[in-house]
């Protein structure tokens, strides 16, 4: 009975937090607010690269990640390293900078908790997120033929509800008990929807993440949601908050995936792209 009461308390906490997000303002650390301002600036079609570079330089964490991404294997085909912010923005483009701004917002969202255990949980969740985002970029380009930059963005924010819930755990201690079985269905989905809406995430990406939560992987994998589900399944670091049950039209998912991809096996593609994935994952570590 005690466990049931505790679980019900947690579900009520999820509902309360989702309602607060929907009707109020999200509280962010200073670095996250700078990143949000940058994202809004980059949404302006008349935004000049110098204005973007100036805003990026105002946030050291973001500056470091922009340069790191620009020098990653994915974006630095020539092998010539650069350290200048403006040149880095020119190399990776505004869309990737917007994704990095949202990465900082997502990563810093849990930064306000006072508990070391909660910080450690957020670190693990971000490690998982970085792997999923990097894998999604490669899978979109080589398997599902979706836009890689959109896939990267979707991977970066697919756990945003989890990060926000961690940030509220000081106020709702029951959120982070040892049983995470209802986090995905009752927590991250409810709160995640509200946070995605409050952050004005494009509808196509928000819909992709909702489809991802359902866990149905089409065969052959062709959509952005399929891209995200494959990345989630292949990520070497699992989410510490939930185990997403990926549903495919076969009991042996690995065999099914390999069969439908065609002549180039999925494992071969991932092996060939290992350096790209490693480089991009490292560059995303805030």
C-alpha positions in Angstrom: 0.0 0.0 0.0 2.8 2.4 0.9 4.4 1.9 -2.6 1.1 2.5 -4.3 0.6 5.8 -2.3 4.1 6.8 -3.2 3.5 6.1 -6.9 0.2 8.1 -6.8 2.1 11.0 -5.2 4.6 10.9 -8.0 1.9 10.9 -10.7 0.3 13.9 -9.0 3.7 15.6 -9.0 4.0 15.0 -12.7 0.6 16.6 -13.3 1.4 19.6 -11.1 4.7 20.3 -12.8 3.2 19.9 -16.3 0.4 22.4 -15.3 2.9 24.9 -13.9 5.0 24.7 -17.1 1.9 25.2 -19.3 0.6 28.2 -17.4 3.9 29.8 -16.2 7.5 30.6 -17.2 10.3 28.2 -17.1 13.1 29.2 -14.7 16.6 28.9 -16.3 20.1 29.6 -15.2 21.8 32.7 -16.8 23.7 30.6 -19.4 20.5 29.0 -20.6 18.8 32.4 -20.9 21.7 33.6 -23.1 21.3 30.6 -25.3 17.6 31.2 -25.7 18.2 34.8 -26.7 20.7 33.6 -29.3 18.2 31.1 -30.7 15.7 33.9 -31.0 18.2 36.1 -32.7 19.2 33.4 -35.2 15.5 32.9 -36.1 15.6 36.4 -37.6 16.3 35.9 -41.4 18.2 39.2 -41.3 20.5 38.2 -38.5 24.1 38.9 -39.5 26.9 36.5 -38.6 28.7 39.2 -36.6 25.7 39.6 -34.3 25.5 35.9 -33.8 29.2 35.6 -33.0 29.0 38.4 -30.5 26.2 36.7 -28.6 28.0 33.4 -28.6 31.1 35.0 -27.2 29.0 36.2 -24.3 28.5 32.6 -23.1 31.8 30.7 -22.6 30.2 27.2 -22.5 28.4 27.8 -25.8 31.6 29.4 -27.4 33.6 26.2 -26.5 31.0 23.9 -28.0 30.6 25.9 -31.2 34.4 25.7 -31.8 34.4 22.0 -30.8 31.6 21.2 -33.3 33.3 23.2 -36.0 36.5 21.1 -35.5 34.7 17.8 -35.3 35.2 15.2 -38.0 31.6 15.8 -39.3 32.1 19.5 -40.0 35.9 19.7 -40.5 36.5 17.6 -43.6 39.7 19.5 -44.5 41.3 18.7 -41.1 42.2 22.4 -40.6 41.4 23.5 -37.1 40.0 26.9 -36.3 39.5 28.8 -33.0 37.7 31.9 -34.1 34.0 32.1 -33.3 32.9 33.8 -36.5 34.8 31.3 -38.6 33.3 28.5 -36.6 29.8 29.8 -37.2 30.5 30.2 -40.9 31.7 26.6 -41.1 28.8 24.9 -39.2 25.9 27.3 -40.2 23.1 29.0 -38.2 21.0 25.8 -38.0 23.7 23.9 -36.1 24.4 26.9 -33.9 20.6 26.9 -33.0 20.8 23.2 -32.1 23.9 23.9 -29.9 22.0 26.8 -28.2 19.1 24.3 -27.4 21.7 21.8 -26.3 23.0 24.3 -23.7 19.4 25.1 -22.6 18.6 21.4 -22.2 21.8 20.6 -20.4 21.6 23.6 -18.1 18.0 23.0 -17.3 18.9 20.7 -14.4 21.7 22.9 -13.2 19.6 24.6 -10.5 19.2 21.5 -8.3 21.2 21.6 -5.1 21.7 17.8 -4.8 24.9 16.2 -6.0 23.0 13.0 -6.7 20.6 14.9 -9.0 23.6 16.5 -10.8 25.1 13.1 -11.3 21.8 11.9 -12.8 21.7 14.9 -15.1 25.3 14.2 -16.2 24.4 10.6 -17.1 21.3 11.7 -18.9 23.3 14.2 -21.0 25.9 11.5 -21.8 23.0 9.4 -23.2 21.6 12.5 -25.0 24.9 13.3 -26.7 25.2 9.7 -28.0 21.6 9.7 -29.3 22.0 13.0 -31.1 25.3 12.0 -32.7 23.9 8.7 -33.9 20.8 10.3 -35.1 22.9 12.7 -37.3 24.7 9.7 -39.0 21.6 7.5 -39.3 19.6 10.4 -40.9 22.3 10.9 -43.5 23.1 7.3 -44.3 20.1 5.2 -43.4 16.7 7.0 -43.3 17.8 9.9 -45.6 16.2 12.5 -43.3 17.8 16.0 -42.8 20.8 15.3 -40.5 20.7 18.7 -38.8 17.0 18.2 -37.9 17.9 14.8 -36.6 20.7 16.2 -34.5 18.3 18.8 -33.0 15.7 16.2 -32.2 18.3 14.0 -30.5 19.5 17.0 -28.4 16.0 17.8 -27.0 14.4 14.3 -26.9 15.0 14.1 -23.1 14.2 17.7 -22.3 11.3 16.6 -20.1 13.6 14.5 -18.0 16.0 17.3 -17.5 13.3 19.6 -16.4 11.9 17.0 -13.9 15.4 16.7 -12.4 15.5 20.4 -12.0 12.3 20.2 -9.9 13.3 17.3 -7.8 14.3 19.6 -4.9 10.7 20.7 -4.6 9.3 17.2 -5.4 11.7 14.7 -3.7 9.4 11.8 -4.7 10.3 12.2 -8.3 13.7 10.6 -8.0 13.0 7.6 -5.9 14.5 4.3 -7.0 11.5 3.3 -9.2 11.5 5.0 -12.6 9.0 2.6 -14.2 6.3 5.3 -14.7 8.7 8.1 -15.7 8.3 7.8 -19.5 4.5 7.4 -19.6 3.4 9.6 -16.7 6.4 12.0 -16.4 8.5 12.8 -19.4 5.6 12.6 -21.8 3.3 15.0 -19.8 6.1 17.4 -18.8 8.0 16.9 -22.0 5.0 18.0 -24.1 4.6 21.1 -21.9 8.3 22.1 -22.0 8.6 21.5 -25.8 5.6 23.8 -26.3 7.0 26.5 -23.9 10.3 26.4 -25.8 8.5 26.9 -29.1 10.1 23.8 -30.6 8.9 23.4 -34.3 5.8 21.3 -34.6 7.5 18.8 -36.9 10.2 18.0 -34.3 7.7 18.0 -31.4 5.6 15.5 -33.2 8.6 13.4 -34.0 9.5 13.2 -30.3 5.9 12.3 -29.4 6.0 9.5 -32.0 9.4 8.5 -30.5 7.7 8.2 -27.0 5.2 5.7 -28.5 8.2 3.5 -29.5 7.0 2.1 -32.8 9.8 1.6 -35.3 8.7 1.3 -38.9 10.4 -1.2 -41.2 12.1 -0.1 -43.2 13.1 2.9 -41.0 12.4 6.1 -43.0 11.0 8.8 -40.8 12.6 11.2 -38.4 11.0 9.3 -35.5 12.5 6.1 -36.9 15.9 7.8 -37.0 15.5 8.8 -33.3 14.4 5.3 -32.3 17.3 3.6 -34.0 19.7 6.1 -32.3 18.1 5.4 -28.9 18.4 1.6 -29.5 22.1 1.8 -30.6 23.2 4.3 -27.9 26.0 2.7 -25.8 24.8 4.7 -22.8 21.2 4.1 -21.8 18.9 6.7 -20.3 19.1 6.5 -16.5 15.4 7.5 -16.3 13.7 4.9 -18.4 14.0 2.0 -20.7 12.1 2.8 -23.9 10.5 -0.3 -25.4 11.1 -0.2 -29.1 8.4 -2.1 -31.0 9.2 -3.6 -34.4 7.4 -6.2 -36.6 9.7 -9.0 -35.4 10.8 -10.5 -32.1 14.5 -10.3 -33.2 14.9 -6.5 -33.7 18.6 -6.7 -34.7 18.0 -9.2 -37.4 14.9 -7.3 -38.7 16.8 -4.0 -38.9 19.8 -5.6 -40.7 17.5 -7.3 -43.2 15.5 -4.2 -44.2 18.4 -1.7 -44.5 19.7 -3.5 -47.6 23.1 -4.3 -48.9 24.9 -2.0 -46.5 24.3 -3.4 -43.0 23.5 -1.1 -40.2 26.4 -2.4 -38.1 28.7 -1.7 -41.0 27.4 1.8 -41.4 27.9 2.5 -37.7 31.4 1.0 -37.7 32.3 3.1 -40.7 30.9 6.2 -39.0 32.5 5.5 -35.6 34.9 8.4 -35.7 32.3 10.8 -36.8 30.0 9.7 -34.0 32.8 9.8 -31.4 33.9 13.2 -32.5 30.4 14.7 -32.5 29.6 13.1 -29.1 32.7 14.5 -27.5 31.9 18.0 -29.0 28.4 17.9 -27.5 29.7 17.3 -23.9 29.0 20.5 -22.0 
